């Protein structure tokens, strides 16, 4: 990767720290595919020399990428690109659709699929009577073969007759709902964070107590019916939400 240094832009008059400028340039190359998964970076010493930076500055830049899960340091190998993190705009889309658009090869493992009485919080979210029957689905979503998200969903029973777990191995839930004539239009969503339990960490390939992003969503159709309640967990080092803000 002799050309990496030539692609890194540094403004020495900018108030932005030099290490951060380097880290952002490298991150852009990873996100754009110029540095695909498996690419090896030059040593910190070589990159520092070529960019005219100190070794501590370059070490800080690389550590920033390590902390974000974009690269790893391997003994005897050096610094290697893992893959880009999944960035998801906060829109009413399914994770499966977003991963496909990002060329991240989604796959799914259906962990549970059953008709159960709605827990109190789910009944409230779906505007159902306490104990009303719902379809409860638990899935583990992968990106490029690596676990990314643990997803729990509830649908009012009868909302999609013929819905079968086999459909969810190859397709996203929203895509399956569309094939059953259910179109989602709007959703209420809350994003947060917490630490992984032992069971969650095992499924997601994380350590116990690792930080996870959380998302709770209630989605409605064109008639205003609550169709889906989702409670999802995402690996914080592999996933982020993007929001556009407008001043008023």
C-alpha positions as CSV (number, residue, x, y, z in Angstrom):
1,X,0.0,0.0,0.0
2,X,2.7,2.5,-1.0
3,X,0.2,5.0,-2.2
4,X,-1.7,5.5,1.0
5,X,0.3,8.4,2.3
6,X,-0.1,10.3,-1.0
7,X,-3.9,10.1,-0.5
8,X,-3.9,11.5,3.0
9,X,-4.6,15.2,3.1
10,X,-3.3,17.3,6.0
11,X,-3.9,20.9,6.7
12,X,-1.3,22.1,9.3
13,X,-3.1,25.4,9.8
14,X,-6.4,23.7,10.7
15,X,-7.6,23.7,14.3
16,X,-8.5,20.0,13.8
17,X,-5.7,17.8,15.4
18,X,-3.3,16.3,13.0
19,X,-4.0,12.7,14.2
20,X,-7.7,13.2,13.7
21,X,-7.2,14.5,10.1
22,X,-5.1,11.4,9.3
23,X,-7.6,9.1,11.0
24,X,-10.5,10.6,9.0
25,X,-8.6,10.3,5.7
26,X,-7.9,6.6,6.4
27,X,-11.5,6.1,7.5
28,X,-12.8,7.6,4.3
29,X,-10.6,5.3,2.3
30,X,-11.9,2.3,4.2
31,X,-15.5,3.4,3.8
32,X,-15.1,4.1,0.0
33,X,-13.4,0.7,-0.6
34,X,-10.0,2.2,-1.5
35,X,-8.8,0.2,1.5
36,X,-10.9,-3.0,1.4
37,X,-11.0,-5.6,4.2
38,X,-7.7,-7.4,4.5
39,X,-5.6,-4.4,3.3
40,X,-2.4,-3.8,5.3
41,X,-1.2,-0.4,6.3
42,X,2.4,0.6,6.3
43,X,4.1,0.7,9.7
44,X,3.4,3.8,11.8
45,X,7.1,4.7,11.4
46,X,6.9,4.7,7.6
47,X,3.6,6.6,7.5
48,X,4.8,9.1,9.9
49,X,8.0,9.7,7.9
50,X,6.1,10.0,4.6
51,X,3.6,12.5,6.1
52,X,6.2,14.4,8.1
53,X,4.5,13.7,11.4
54,X,5.7,12.4,14.7
55,X,5.4,8.8,15.5
56,X,3.1,9.5,18.6
57,X,0.7,11.4,16.3
58,X,0.5,8.5,13.8
59,X,0.1,6.0,16.6
60,X,-2.8,8.1,18.0
61,X,-4.4,8.1,14.5
62,X,-4.2,4.4,14.1
63,X,-5.4,3.8,17.6
64,X,-8.5,5.9,16.8
65,X,-9.3,3.5,13.9
66,X,-8.6,0.5,16.2
67,X,-11.0,1.9,18.8
68,X,-13.7,2.2,16.1
69,X,-13.2,-1.4,15.0
70,X,-12.0,-0.5,11.5
71,X,-8.5,-1.9,11.8
72,X,-6.7,-4.4,14.0
73,X,-3.1,-4.8,15.0
74,X,-1.8,-8.3,14.5
75,X,1.6,-9.5,15.8
76,X,3.8,-10.5,12.8
77,X,1.3,-9.0,10.3
78,X,1.0,-5.3,11.2
79,X,-2.1,-3.1,11.0
80,X,-4.9,-4.6,8.9
81,X,-8.2,-3.3,7.7
82,X,-11.1,-5.3,9.1
83,X,-14.1,-3.7,7.4
84,X,-16.0,-0.5,7.5
85,X,-18.6,0.1,10.2
86,X,-22.3,0.0,9.1
87,X,-23.7,3.6,9.1
88,X,-27.4,3.7,9.0
89,X,-29.5,6.8,8.3
90,X,-32.5,7.0,10.7
91,X,-35.2,6.2,8.2
92,X,-38.0,3.7,8.1
93,X,-36.0,1.0,6.4
94,X,-35.0,-2.5,7.4
95,X,-31.5,-3.4,8.4
96,X,-31.5,-6.1,5.7
97,X,-32.2,-3.5,3.0
98,X,-29.6,-1.1,4.3
99,X,-26.9,-3.8,4.4
100,X,-27.7,-4.8,0.8
101,X,-27.4,-1.2,-0.4
102,X,-24.1,-1.0,1.4
103,X,-22.9,-4.3,-0.3
104,X,-22.4,-5.9,3.1
105,X,-23.9,-9.3,2.3
106,X,-26.5,-9.7,5.0
107,X,-27.6,-13.1,6.4
108,X,-29.9,-14.1,9.1
109,X,-30.3,-16.8,11.8
110,X,-33.9,-17.1,13.1
111,X,-33.4,-17.9,16.8
112,X,-37.1,-18.0,17.8
113,X,-40.5,-17.7,16.1
114,X,-43.7,-18.3,18.2
115,X,-47.2,-16.9,18.8
116,X,-47.2,-15.7,22.4
117,X,-49.3,-13.3,24.6
118,X,-47.9,-9.8,24.3
119,X,-45.8,-8.6,27.3
120,X,-47.1,-5.4,28.9
121,X,-44.7,-3.1,27.2
122,X,-45.3,-4.7,23.8
123,X,-49.1,-4.5,24.2
124,X,-48.8,-0.9,25.0
125,X,-46.5,-0.2,22.0
126,X,-48.8,-2.0,19.6
127,X,-52.0,-0.6,21.2
128,X,-53.3,-4.1,22.0
129,X,-55.3,-5.4,24.9
130,X,-53.1,-6.9,27.6
131,X,-52.3,-10.5,26.8
132,X,-53.3,-10.2,23.1
133,X,-51.5,-12.7,20.9
134,X,-48.5,-11.6,18.9
135,X,-46.0,-13.2,16.7
136,X,-42.6,-13.0,18.5
137,X,-39.5,-13.2,16.4
138,X,-35.9,-13.3,17.5
139,X,-33.1,-13.0,14.9
140,X,-29.4,-12.7,14.7
141,X,-28.3,-10.6,11.8
142,X,-24.9,-10.9,10.2
143,X,-23.0,-8.6,7.8
144,X,-20.3,-10.3,5.7
145,X,-20.6,-13.4,7.9
146,X,-20.0,-11.5,11.2
147,X,-22.7,-11.0,13.8
148,X,-23.9,-7.4,13.9
149,X,-27.4,-7.2,15.5
150,X,-29.7,-9.1,17.8
151,X,-33.3,-8.3,16.9
152,X,-36.5,-8.9,18.7
153,X,-39.8,-8.2,16.9
154,X,-43.5,-8.5,17.8
155,X,-46.4,-8.4,15.2
156,X,-50.1,-8.5,16.1
157,X,-51.2,-12.1,15.4
158,X,-53.1,-12.3,12.1
159,X,-51.5,-9.2,10.6
160,X,-49.7,-11.3,8.0
161,X,-51.4,-14.7,7.5
162,X,-49.0,-17.3,6.2
163,X,-45.9,-15.6,7.7
164,X,-43.4,-18.4,8.2
165,X,-39.9,-18.3,9.8
166,X,-38.3,-19.8,6.6
167,X,-39.1,-16.5,4.8
168,X,-36.9,-14.6,7.3
169,X,-33.7,-16.5,6.7
170,X,-33.3,-14.9,3.2
171,X,-35.4,-11.7,3.5
172,X,-35.8,-8.8,5.9
173,X,-38.9,-8.6,7.9
174,X,-40.2,-5.5,6.1
175,X,-39.6,-7.2,2.7
176,X,-41.6,-10.2,3.9
177,X,-44.4,-7.9,5.2
178,X,-44.6,-6.2,1.8
179,X,-45.1,-9.6,0.1
180,X,-48.1,-10.0,2.5
181,X,-49.5,-6.7,1.4
182,X,-48.4,-4.7,4.5
183,X,-46.8,-1.4,3.8
184,X,-45.2,0.6,6.7
185,X,-45.4,4.3,6.5
186,X,-44.2,5.9,9.7
187,X,-42.5,4.9,13.0
188,X,-41.7,6.1,16.5
189,X,-38.1,5.3,17.4
190,X,-35.9,5.6,20.4
191,X,-32.1,5.1,20.3
192,X,-29.9,4.5,23.3
193,X,-27.1,2.4,24.7
194,X,-26.3,-0.2,27.4
195,X,-23.9,-3.0,28.2
196,X,-24.2,-6.5,26.8
197,X,-25.4,-9.3,29.1
198,X,-23.5,-12.6,29.0
199,X,-26.0,-14.2,26.6
200,X,-26.1,-11.2,24.3
201,X,-22.3,-11.0,24.2
202,X,-22.0,-14.7,23.3
203,X,-24.4,-14.3,20.4
204,X,-22.8,-11.1,19.1
205,X,-19.2,-12.3,19.5
206,X,-18.5,-9.6,22.1
207,X,-17.2,-9.6,25.6
208,X,-19.6,-9.5,28.5
209,X,-20.3,-5.8,29.4
210,X,-19.3,-4.6,25.9
211,X,-21.2,-1.4,24.8
212,X,-24.2,-2.0,22.6
213,X,-26.5,0.5,20.8
214,X,-30.2,-0.1,21.4
215,X,-33.2,0.8,19.3
216,X,-36.9,0.5,20.0
217,X,-39.3,1.1,17.2
218,X,-43.1,1.0,16.7
219,X,-44.0,1.1,13.0
220,X,-47.4,2.0,11.6
221,X,-49.1,1.4,8.2
222,X,-51.0,3.9,6.1
223,X,-54.2,3.4,8.1
224,X,-52.4,4.2,11.3
225,X,-52.4,0.6,12.6
226,X,-49.4,-0.4,14.8
227,X,-47.9,-3.2,12.8
228,X,-44.5,-3.9,14.3
229,X,-42.6,-3.4,17.6
230,X,-38.9,-3.9,17.4
231,X,-36.3,-4.0,20.2
232,X,-32.8,-4.3,18.6
233,X,-29.2,-4.5,19.8
234,X,-26.3,-3.5,17.7
235,X,-22.5,-3.8,18.2
236,X,-21.3,-0.3,18.9
237,X,-17.9,-0.9,17.2
238,X,-19.6,-2.0,14.0
239,X,-22.6,0.1,13.7
240,X,-23.8,3.7,14.0
241,X,-27.0,5.8,13.3
242,X,-26.8,9.0,11.2
243,X,-29.3,11.8,11.7
244,X,-29.7,15.0,9.6
245,X,-30.6,18.1,11.7
246,X,-32.4,21.2,10.4
247,X,-32.5,24.5,12.3
248,X,-35.8,26.2,13.0
